Amino acid sequence: MALILGIHVDSNGCAVALSDGDAIVASESASSQRGANEKLIPMIDAVLAGSKKILGDIDWIAANVGPGSFTGIRVCLSAAHGLAIGSGKPIFGVPHLSALAAALSADAMKGKGIFIAELSGKGDFHVAAYDDDLKPILPPTRAGDFFTYMPPQDRPWILIGNAAADAKQALGFGEVLSSDKMNLAEAVCRFAAQNLDHAKQYPANPLYFRDADVTLRAPD
């Protein structure tokens, strides 16, 4: 099995995990994104030391690519690319919505589809859908409403994400599960482990659904 170092940073905090295949060996997390650029490398060191591993032992680095906090994505991918340059290890880019799906237990997912609905800070929705072995039915995308990307009614559905209740009300089906207290670095490892055969489909590039809000200074 592949040893995977997983990194996830978003507006809720940062986390690091090490997995052997999809079995978690060790993990660390912090509940705030503030100072993530200072916390992340010591957390990576702690996870490796606690597992009695060094970076050279790792087969893959898996990192959250978004969508989400611009700062979080930059911090996460900067760390991942720095580690990759230093170690020569490949990077697997895991979309944030994919990590949310992978954070569910295998028992909860068995025989069901997973529909993820997240309300962005700009008032639109980010949606994705996966089957119970974390293969994409609908890749992560930006949506103005849920009906445009309604999942097929061919199986029971689990609804997760901060807009899962809104999705259930709009679509009229599905079981809403809470995504609170998920260690998303562990989920990043799990998703990567399940999809290593398709690694070329998951580049370590930022996944943004809109441009950053930037106010340019007027010329003097």
C-alpha positions in Angstrom: 0.0 0.0 0.0 1.1 3.6 -0.6 2.1 5.9 2.3 0.3 9.1 1.8 0.9 12.4 3.6 -2.3 14.4 3.5 -2.6 18.2 4.0 -5.8 20.3 4.3 -6.1 24.0 5.1 -9.4 25.9 4.9 -11.1 28.7 6.8 -11.9 26.3 9.7 -8.4 25.3 10.4 -5.5 23.1 9.2 -4.8 19.4 9.4 -2.1 16.9 8.5 -2.4 13.1 8.4 -0.4 10.1 7.3 -2.1 7.0 5.9 -1.0 3.5 4.8 -3.4 3.1 2.0 -6.7 4.3 3.4 -5.8 3.3 7.0 -4.8 6.4 9.1 -1.5 6.0 10.9 -1.3 9.5 12.6 -2.9 12.9 12.3 -2.7 16.4 13.8 -5.2 19.3 13.5 -5.6 23.0 14.6 -9.0 24.7 14.7 -8.0 28.0 13.2 -6.6 29.0 9.9 -4.8 31.9 11.5 -1.1 31.3 11.4 -1.5 28.1 9.3 1.6 29.0 7.4 3.6 28.8 10.6 1.8 25.8 12.1 1.7 23.5 9.1 5.4 22.4 8.8 5.7 21.7 12.6 2.5 19.6 12.3 3.9 17.7 9.4 7.1 17.1 11.3 5.1 15.9 14.3 3.0 13.4 12.2 6.1 12.0 10.6 8.0 11.7 13.9 5.0 10.1 15.6 4.8 7.5 12.8 8.6 7.0 12.9 8.8 8.0 9.3 10.8 10.5 7.3 9.7 12.4 4.2 11.7 10.0 2.0 9.5 7.1 3.2 6.3 8.8 1.7 5.0 7.6 -1.6 2.5 10.5 -2.2 1.7 13.9 -0.9 -2.0 14.7 -1.1 -3.2 18.2 -0.7 -6.5 20.2 -0.7 -6.8 22.2 -3.9 -10.1 24.0 -3.1 -12.5 25.6 -3.8 -12.4 27.6 -0.6 -10.4 30.1 1.2 -7.8 31.7 -1.2 -5.3 32.0 1.7 -5.9 28.4 2.8 -5.4 27.0 -0.7 -2.2 28.9 -1.2 -0.8 27.9 2.1 -1.7 24.2 1.5 -0.4 24.0 -2.0 2.8 26.0 -1.2 3.6 23.5 1.5 2.8 20.5 -0.7 4.9 21.8 -3.6 7.8 22.7 -1.4 7.8 19.2 0.1 7.5 17.7 -3.4 10.5 19.7 -4.7 12.6 18.7 -1.7 11.6 15.0 -1.8 10.8 14.3 -5.4 7.5 12.8 -4.4 4.3 13.3 -6.5 1.4 15.4 -5.4 -2.3 14.3 -5.6 -4.7 17.3 -5.7 -7.9 16.6 -3.7 -10.8 19.0 -4.2 -12.4 20.1 -0.9 -15.8 18.6 -1.8 -14.1 15.3 -2.5 -12.5 15.4 0.9 -15.9 16.0 2.5 -17.3 12.9 0.8 -14.2 10.8 1.8 -14.7 11.8 5.5 -17.8 9.7 5.7 -17.5 6.1 7.0 -17.6 3.2 4.6 -20.6 1.9 6.5 -22.5 5.2 6.0 -21.7 5.3 2.3 -22.4 1.6 1.4 -24.9 1.3 -1.4 -25.5 5.1 -1.5 -24.5 8.2 -3.4 -23.0 11.2 -1.7 -24.2 14.6 -2.8 -22.1 17.5 -1.4 -23.6 21.0 -1.3 -21.6 24.0 0.1 -22.7 27.6 0.2 -19.8 29.8 -0.8 -19.0 33.1 0.8 -20.3 34.8 -2.3 -23.8 33.3 -2.1 -23.5 30.6 -4.8 -23.3 26.9 -4.3 -20.5 24.4 -4.9 -21.8 20.9 -5.6 -20.4 17.4 -6.4 -21.6 13.8 -6.3 -19.8 10.5 -5.7 -20.7 6.9 -5.6 -19.9 4.7 -2.5 -16.3 4.0 -3.6 -15.6 7.7 -4.1 -15.7 7.7 -7.9 -17.2 10.9 -9.3 -20.7 11.1 -10.6 -20.6 14.9 -10.8 -17.2 16.5 -10.5 -17.0 19.6 -8.2 -18.7 22.6 -9.9 -20.2 25.9 -9.2 -24.0 26.0 -9.4 -26.6 28.8 -9.1 -29.2 26.2 -7.9 -29.5 22.5 -7.1 -31.9 21.6 -9.9 -29.3 22.1 -12.6 -27.2 19.4 -11.1 -29.8 17.1 -9.6 -28.3 13.6 -9.0 -29.9 10.6 -10.7 -32.7 8.9 -8.7 -31.1 5.5 -9.0 -30.0 5.0 -5.3 -30.4 6.4 -1.8 -28.5 9.6 -1.3 -26.5 11.1 1.6 -26.4 14.9 1.6 -23.5 16.6 3.3 -21.9 20.1 3.4 -23.0 23.4 5.0 -25.9 23.6 2.5 -27.1 20.0 2.8 -30.3 21.0 4.5 -31.0 23.5 1.8 -30.4 20.9 -0.8 -32.8 18.5 0.9 -35.5 21.1 1.1 -35.0 22.0 -2.6 -34.7 18.5 -4.0 -37.1 16.7 -1.6 -34.9 13.6 -1.0 -31.8 12.4 0.7 -30.5 11.9 4.2 -28.6 14.8 5.7 -25.5 14.0 7.7 -23.4 16.4 9.6 -19.9 17.1 8.4 -18.8 18.6 11.8 -15.6 17.4 13.5 -14.3 15.7 10.3 -10.5 15.6 10.1 -10.2 16.5 6.5 -6.5 15.7 6.2 -7.5 12.1 7.0 -10.2 12.4 4.3 -7.7 13.8 1.8 -5.5 10.7 2.4 -8.5 8.4 2.0 -9.7 10.0 -1.2 -6.2 9.9 -2.7 -5.8 6.2 -1.7 -9.1 5.3 -3.4 -8.2 7.1 -6.6 -4.4 6.7 -7.2 -5.1 4.8 -10.4 -6.5 8.0 -11.8 -4.0 10.5 -10.3 -3.5 12.3 -13.6 -7.1 13.5 -13.2 -6.2 15.2 -9.9 -3.4 17.8 -10.5 -2.1 19.8 -7.7 -3.4 23.1 -9.1 -5.8 25.6 -7.3 -9.4 24.9 -8.0 -11.1 28.3 -8.0 -14.7 28.9 -9.2 -14.3 32.7 -9.3 -11.5 35.3 -9.4 -10.1 36.7 -6.2 -11.6 40.0 -5.0 -8.8 42.4 -5.6 -8.9 46.2 -5.5 -6.1 47.6 -7.6 -4.5 50.8 -6.5 -5.1 53.7 -8.8 -2.0 54.9 -10.5 -0.4 58.0 -9.0 
